[in-house]
Amino acid sequence: MAEETKQAQVTATPEKAPAQDVKPQAEKTKQPAAEKQTNCLGCNKPIRKLKRYYRDGKMYCNKKCWRDYIAKAKTEKK
């Protein structure tokens, strides 16, 4: 009996043709992930997990590199 009800359910449901031009909403709004900063902006050395200095949304290898980067930016501005 269980087989008969399964067959009846399968034949009773109409098959729908998949839409060709419709894309899921999540695919349309998906933005690329921001790249993770791997090098110091001051000296361009690779940043290690244990040795990093974070200021104003940017990563540096230490405070000295941060100060050098700020000083260089000020001289380029003038």
Secondary structure, 3 states (H helix, E strand, C coil): CHHHHHHHHHHHCCCCCCCCCCCCHHHHHCCCCCCCCCECCCCCCECCCCCCEEECCEEECCHHHHHHHHHHHHHHHC
